[in-house]
Amino acid sequence: MPHSRDPRLASIGSLIKSGEIKTFSNIFKHIPKSVIAKSMNWGVSRLETVMDNPGKLTMEECYELGKLMKVKGDKVMMLVAGEVMGRK
């Protein structure tokens, strides 16, 4: 469950909608990892897991991230899928 919504997350949503952010890891070029971790109520271990392998994100987590960033969860899933496919 998301913990709290940092106002910087809305700007990430705008960058996703504009197409400037094309992969999950691009998010972290625009906002500190700690903001995502705190907002998602993730510990260091979970954050490292999803950064190393975004494919480990659950559908629920994608939708929670989407809510926080004010984008649809399926858009977050597309970012993740694009990154996972790009690594193969």
Sequence and secondary structure as in RCSB ss.txt:
>XXXX:A:sequence
MPHSRDPRLASIGSLIKSGEIKTFSNIFKHIPKSVIAKSMNWGVSRLETVMDNPGKLTMEECYELGKLMKVKGDK
VMMLVAGEVMGRK
>XXXX:A:secstr
      THHHHHHHHHHHTS  SGGGGGGTS HHHHHHHHT  HHHHHHHHH GGG  HHHHHHHHHHHTS HHH
HHHHHHHHHHHH 
